[in-house]
Amino acid sequence: MRQLELTRSALRNFPLPEPDEDSDKDERGRVLAVGGSAQVPGAMLLAGIAALRAGAGKLQLATVSSAAIALGIAVPEALVVALPQTRSGEIAGARGGALLRRRAQEVDAILVGPGMAGDRAAHALVGPIVGRMGNEATLVLDAAAILGLRHDASLLTALNGRAVLTPHAGEMASLLGIDRRDVEADAPSVARVAAGRFGAVVALKGADSWIAEPDDTLYHFNGGSVGLATSGSGDTLAGIIAGLAARGATAMQATLWGVYLHAAAGKALAKRMGKLGFLARELLDEIPKLMNASGTR
């Protein structure tokens, strides 16, 4: 196992793809983000805008029908798809997945999970999408969509590593069927095991984050801050990763840059506002400035 430190200098080995000056919005990358619920409709706003702030050119948001109109007004830059919902206000997984199969063929990155609570519904949603994704598209799974892998550990095999999981310690424990304390006691080994088992890049989030590839490459990142431990922060991270992947970054590139930019945005806000009290949505405006300062945009 190779263990490396994720630093700004390390990212020089992973330069992000740059669009030509005359590129149109399709060439800058297309993102489909799927998630939300009647109880947590705002997660899709955070994730979707994060994808655009990371440089993606086009955005589609698919969410429960009861939230679709409000989301479309709140994010006028996006095409919004209304999905059938259950009585509990969650996306009806199988029916939602069937409606999204065609759209899954036409985008460069797909994010599933922000704002969702039902792992079985998420699994039913992801299955049809995986089967229709393009040969170079990347799938990012967050929240309940990660836990959906408990129902089919081989679900992502066909993607050949073009998948990213973004669990925190509690979600990782549930995914692997172990105690959270075991995750926290040996996070690097747990991240590596999960990456190998599910054939995906795994970003195990925490005070220290561990980013593992299926080939056993492991990065450690300790540049986070306590202010990032706030509602919606994970949605913004997942959206940034999806936006970078849509631009043409590999799953590992997008994840390393996403983790770094997300943390750097938190540091910038902490310096300006204080280490506690800034909001997840306030991270979004920091991303373009940070990419520009890092030599990419």
C-alpha positions as a Python dict, from the first residue, in 0.01 Angstrom:
ca = {
    (1, 'M'): (0, 0, 0),
    (2, 'R'): (133, 342, -99),
    (3, 'Q'): (41, 616, 149),
    (4, 'L'): (89, 973, 29),
    (5, 'E'): (2, 1315, 168),
    (6, 'L'): (-252, 1530, -14),
    (7, 'T'): (-102, 1877, -37),
    (8, 'R'): (-118, 2162, -283),
    (9, 'S'): (217, 2059, -424),
    (10, 'A'): (99, 1698, -464),
    (11, 'L'): (-190, 1821, -677),
    (12, 'R'): (58, 1945, -937),
    (13, 'N'): (80, 1580, -1042),
    (14, 'F'): (-295, 1585, -1112),
    (15, 'P'): (-362, 1897, -1323),
    (16, 'L'): (-729, 1943, -1402),
    (17, 'P'): (-843, 1944, -1765),
    (18, 'E'): (-874, 2299, -1897),
    (19, 'P'): (-1144, 2393, -2151),
    (20, 'D'): (-1048, 2578, -2465),
    (21, 'E'): (-1141, 2945, -2466),
    (22, 'D'): (-1398, 2877, -2738),
    (23, 'S'): (-1549, 2571, -2566),
    (24, 'D'): (-1927, 2563, -2535),
    (25, 'K'): (-2118, 2449, -2228),
    (26, 'D'): (-2146, 2089, -2352),
    (27, 'E'): (-1770, 2063, -2389),
    (28, 'R'): (-1720, 2191, -2035),
    (29, 'G'): (-1911, 1888, -1908),
    (30, 'R'): (-2263, 1782, -1824),
    (31, 'V'): (-2375, 1679, -1475),
    (32, 'L'): (-2687, 1492, -1369),
    (33, 'A'): (-2747, 1518, -993),
    (34, 'V'): (-3018, 1298, -842),
    (35, 'G'): (-3149, 1317, -488),
    (36, 'G'): (-3336, 1524, -237),
    (37, 'S'): (-3661, 1450, -58),
    (38, 'A'): (-3963, 1636, 68),
    (39, 'Q'): (-3784, 1677, 402),
    (40, 'V'): (-3442, 1775, 261),
    (41, 'P'): (-3499, 1948, -74),
    (42, 'G'): (-3212, 2193, -34),
    (43, 'A'): (-2941, 1926, -61),
    (44, 'M'): (-2983, 1928, -438),
    (45, 'L'): (-2942, 2304, -455),
    (46, 'L'): (-2610, 2281, -273),
    (47, 'A'): (-2480, 1988, -476),
    (48, 'G'): (-2594, 2129, -808),
    (49, 'I'): (-2449, 2476, -761),
    (50, 'A'): (-2126, 2318, -634),
    (51, 'A'): (-2096, 2127, -963),
    (52, 'L'): (-2134, 2448, -1160),
    (53, 'R'): (-1889, 2635, -936),
    (54, 'A'): (-1637, 2357, -1005),
    (55, 'G'): (-1661, 2442, -1375),
    (56, 'A'): (-1920, 2208, -1524),
    (57, 'G'): (-2104, 2359, -1819),
    (58, 'K'): (-2453, 2207, -1792),
    (59, 'L'): (-2657, 2085, -1498),
    (60, 'Q'): (-2963, 1864, -1463),
    (61, 'L'): (-3126, 1816, -1124),
    (62, 'A'): (-3363, 1525, -1063),
    (63, 'T'): (-3563, 1532, -741),
    (64, 'V'): (-3900, 1451, -587),
    (65, 'S'): (-4195, 1602, -770),
    (66, 'S'): (-4306, 1806, -468),
    (67, 'A'): (-3975, 1998, -467),
    (68, 'A'): (-3904, 2023, -839),
    (69, 'I'): (-4068, 2359, -915),
    (70, 'A'): (-3913, 2532, -615),
    (71, 'L'): (-3573, 2387, -704),
    (72, 'G'): (-3604, 2508, -1062),
    (73, 'I'): (-3676, 2860, -942),
    (74, 'A'): (-3391, 2851, -690),
    (75, 'V'): (-3142, 2720, -949),
    (76, 'P'): (-3249, 2878, -1280),
    (77, 'E'): (-2928, 2755, -1444),
    (78, 'A'): (-3048, 2393, -1421),
    (79, 'L'): (-3289, 2172, -1607),
    (80, 'V'): (-3505, 2011, -1338),
    (81, 'V'): (-3663, 1667, -1364),
    (82, 'A'): (-3958, 1580, -1139),
    (83, 'L'): (-3940, 1221, -1014),
    (84, 'P'): (-4218, 1012, -859),
    (85, 'Q'): (-4212, 1007, -482),
    (86, 'T'): (-4328, 778, -207),
    (87, 'R'): (-4576, 865, 67),
    (88, 'S'): (-4283, 936, 297),
    (89, 'G'): (-4149, 1200, 58),
    (90, 'E'): (-3855, 1001, -82),
    (91, 'I'): (-3777, 931, -447),
    (92, 'A'): (-3953, 616, -570),
    (93, 'G'): (-3635, 431, -661),
    (94, 'A'): (-3727, 187, -937),
    (95, 'R'): (-3964, 426, -1115),
    (96, 'G'): (-3718, 711, -1081),
    (97, 'G'): (-3434, 502, -1220),
    (98, 'A'): (-3642, 401, -1522),
    (99, 'L'): (-3713, 767, -1600),
    (100, 'L'): (-3346, 861, -1581),
    (101, 'R'): (-3194, 588, -1798),
    (102, 'R'): (-3192, 799, -2114),
    (103, 'R'): (-3049, 1102, -1937),
    (104, 'A'): (-2772, 886, -1788),
    (105, 'Q'): (-2644, 817, -2140),
    (106, 'E'): (-2605, 1185, -2222),
    (107, 'V'): (-2397, 1323, -1933),
    (108, 'D'): (-2033, 1313, -1823),
    (109, 'A'): (-2087, 1276, -1448),
    (110, 'I'): (-2375, 1156, -1235),
    (111, 'L'): (-2419, 1227, -865),
    (112, 'V'): (-2673, 1027, -666),
    (113, 'G'): (-2764, 1054, -300),
    (114, 'P'): (-2766, 1406, -149),
    (115, 'G'): (-3075, 1451, 65),
    (116, 'M'): (-3189, 1088, 30),
    (117, 'A'): (-3255, 866, 333),
    (118, 'G'): (-3371, 529, 195),
    (119, 'D'): (-3086, 299, 94),
    (120, 'R'): (-3312, 42, -75),
    (121, 'A'): (-3472, 312, -289),
    (122, 'A'): (-3127, 448, -369),
    (123, 'H'): (-3009, 104, -478),
    (124, 'A'): (-3313, 64, -703),
    (125, 'L'): (-3238, 407, -849),
    (126, 'V'): (-2866, 352, -912),
    (127, 'G'): (-2895, 13, -1083),
    (128, 'P'): (-3064, 132, -1405),
    (129, 'I'): (-2838, 438, -1420),
    (130, 'V'): (-2515, 234, -1404),
    (131, 'G'): (-2633, 18, -1690),
    (132, 'R'): (-2683, 318, -1919),
    (133, 'M'): (-2384, 538, -1836),
    (134, 'G'): (-2142, 637, -2109),
    (135, 'N'): (-1805, 463, -2134),
    (136, 'E'): (-1618, 763, -1990),
    (137, 'A'): (-1876, 897, -1744),
    (138, 'T'): (-1811, 901, -1369),
    (139, 'L'): (-2059, 813, -1094),
    (140, 'V'): (-2043, 982, -752),
    (141, 'L'): (-2243, 827, -467),
    (142, 'D'): (-2323, 1014, -147),
    (143, 'A'): (-2533, 950, 165),
    (144, 'A'): (-2805, 684, 116),
    (145, 'A'): (-2675, 593, -229),
    (146, 'I'): (-2354, 468, -65),
    (147, 'L'): (-2550, 249, 175),
    (148, 'G'): (-2742, 107, -121),
    (149, 'L'): (-2428, -90, -206),
    (150, 'R'): (-2507, -315, 91),
    (151, 'H'): (-2767, -474, -136),
    (152, 'D'): (-2524, -540, -423),
    (153, 'A'): (-2151, -508, -363),
    (154, 'S'): (-2078, -570, -733),
    (155, 'L'): (-2304, -291, -860),
    (156, 'L'): (-2014, -65, -964),
    (157, 'T'): (-1795, -334, -1122),
    (158, 'A'): (-1896, -245, -1478),
    (159, 'L'): (-1763, 109, -1431),
    (160, 'N'): (-1402, -8, -1405),
    (161, 'G'): (-1311, 237, -1130),
    (162, 'R'): (-1512, 534, -1263),
    (163, 'A'): (-1697, 569, -934),
    (164, 'V'): (-1650, 771, -615),
    (165, 'L'): (-1792, 711, -267),
    (166, 'T'): (-1794, 993, -11),
    (167, 'P'): (-1888, 840, 328),
    (168, 'H'): (-1829, 973, 677),
    (169, 'A'): (-1732, 727, 950),
    (170, 'G'): (-2091, 640, 1042),
    (171, 'E'): (-2189, 566, 682),
    (172, 'M'): (-1875, 360, 631),
    (173, 'A'): (-1952, 155, 940),
    (174, 'S'): (-2304, 85, 814),
    (175, 'L'): (-2177, 1, 466),
    (176, 'L'): (-1925, -255, 590),
    (177, 'G'): (-2133, -383, 882),
    (178, 'I'): (-1879, -288, 1148),
    (179, 'D'): (-1873, -60, 1450),
    (180, 'R'): (-1805, 309, 1397),
    (181, 'R'): (-1527, 288, 1655),
    (182, 'D'): (-1351, 32, 1436),
    (183, 'V'): (-1365, 273, 1144),
    (184, 'E'): (-1222, 556, 1351),
    (185, 'A'): (-951, 332, 1499),
    (186, 'D'): (-807, 236, 1160),
    (187, 'A'): (-956, 468, 898),
    (188, 'P'): (-681, 420, 635),
    (189, 'S'): (-720, 42, 627),
    (190, 'V'): (-1098, 69, 622),
    (191, 'A'): (-1090, 313, 329),
    (192, 'R'): (-858, 81, 138),
    (193, 'V'): (-1078, -223, 204),
    (194, 'A'): (-1389, -41, 86),
    (195, 'A'): (-1215, 83, -230),
    (196, 'G'): (-1115, -270, -319),
    (197, 'R'): (-1447, -427, -231),
    (198, 'F'): (-1660, -186, -431),
    (199, 'G'): (-1417, -97, -709),
    (200, 'A'): (-1438, 276, -643),
    (201, 'V'): (-1237, 570, -518),
    (202, 'V'): (-1333, 618, -154),
    (203, 'A'): (-1308, 950, 28),
    (204, 'L'): (-1355, 865, 394),
    (205, 'K'): (-1437, 1205, 546),
    (206, 'G'): (-1342, 1320, 893),
    (207, 'A'): (-1105, 1542, 1089),
    (208, 'D'): (-846, 1355, 882),
    (209, 'S'): (-968, 1232, 544),
    (210, 'W'): (-843, 924, 361),
    (211, 'I'): (-876, 887, -15),
    (212, 'A'): (-821, 534, -144),
    (213, 'E'): (-810, 384, -493),
    (214, 'P'): (-886, 20, -572),
    (215, 'D'): (-519, -27, -669),
    (216, 'D'): (-417, 38, -306),
    (217, 'T'): (-297, 397, -354),
    (218, 'L'): (-394, 592, -42),
    (219, 'Y'): (-383, 966, 25),
    (220, 'H'): (-407, 1127, 368),
    (221, 'F'): (-543, 1478, 410),
    (222, 'N'): (-539, 1669, 738),
    (223, 'G'): (-629, 2015, 609),
    (224, 'G'): (-992, 2018, 714),
    (225, 'S'): (-1143, 2243, 980),
    (226, 'V'): (-1417, 2213, 1239),
    (227, 'G'): (-1634, 2467, 1058),
    (228, 'L'): (-1691, 2214, 778),
    (229, 'A'): (-1877, 1990, 1022),
    (230, 'T'): (-2208, 2154, 938),
    (231, 'S'): (-2532, 2063, 762),
    (232, 'G'): (-2496, 2046, 385),
    (233, 'S'): (-2117, 2042, 380),
    (234, 'G'): (-2107, 1689, 241),
    (235, 'D'): (-2350, 1784, -35),
    (236, 'T'): (-2116, 2059, -150),
    (237, 'L'): (-1817, 1822, -153),
    (238, 'A'): (-2003, 1564, -360),
    (239, 'G'): (-2115, 1833, -604),
    (240, 'I'): (-1762, 1968, -645),
    (241, 'I'): (-1631, 1618, -723),
    (242, 'A'): (-1908, 1560, -978),
    (243, 'G'): (-1841, 1896, -1145),
    (244, 'L'): (-1469, 1826, -1174),
    (245, 'A'): (-1535, 1477, -1312),
    (246, 'A'): (-1769, 1625, -1574),
    (247, 'R'): (-1485, 1847, -1692),
    (248, 'G'): (-1284, 1536, -1771),
    (249, 'A'): (-1095, 1467, -1450),
    (250, 'T'): (-1051, 1102, -1355),
    (251, 'A'): (-1235, 974, -1048),
    (252, 'M'): (-917, 1004, -840),
    (253, 'Q'): (-825, 1348, -975),
    (254, 'A'): (-1173, 1482, -910),
    (255, 'T'): (-1177, 1342, -557),
    (256, 'L'): (-834, 1471, -457),
    (257, 'W'): (-907, 1817, -592),
    (258, 'G'): (-1259, 1813, -446),
    (259, 'V'): (-1138, 1730, -96),
    (260, 'Y'): (-866, 1993, -118),
    (261, 'L'): (-1088, 2271, -258),
    (262, 'H'): (-1368, 2198, -10),
    (263, 'A'): (-1127, 2227, 282),
    (264, 'A'): (-960, 2537, 139),
    (265, 'A'): (-1301, 2702, 106),
    (266, 'G'): (-1366, 2627, 473),
    (267, 'K'): (-1032, 2780, 571),
    (268, 'A'): (-1101, 3093, 369),
    (269, 'L'): (-1438, 3140, 538),
    (270, 'A'): (-1293, 3067, 882),
    (271, 'K'): (-1031, 3335, 831),
    (272, 'R'): (-1286, 3590, 719),
    (273, 'M'): (-1584, 3501, 940),
    (274, 'G'): (-1462, 3287, 1228),
    (275, 'K'): (-1398, 2915, 1257),
    (276, 'L'): (-1761, 2834, 1343),
    (277, 'G'): (-2091, 2957, 1204),
    (278, 'F'): (-2037, 2981, 829),
    (279, 'L'): (-2287, 2794, 613),
    (280, 'A'): (-2242, 2519, 358),
    (281, 'R'): (-2385, 2741, 85),
    (282, 'E'): (-2120, 3002, 160),
    (283, 'L'): (-1851, 2754, 57),
    (284, 'L'): (-1976, 2764, -301),
    (285, 'D'): (-1860, 3112, -396),
    (286, 'E'): (-1507, 3033, -279),
    (287, 'I'): (-1448, 2748, -524),
    (288, 'P'): (-1381, 2943, -849),
    (289, 'K'): (-1140, 3177, -669),
    (290, 'L'): (-951, 2885, -520),
    (291, 'M'): (-927, 2702, -851),
    (292, 'N'): (-793, 3018, -1013),
    (293, 'A'): (-539, 3066, -735),
    (294, 'S'): (-429, 2705, -775),
    (295, 'G'): (-362, 2751, -1143),
    (296, 'T'): (-680, 2591, -1270),
    (297, 'R'): (-1030, 2722, -1330),
}
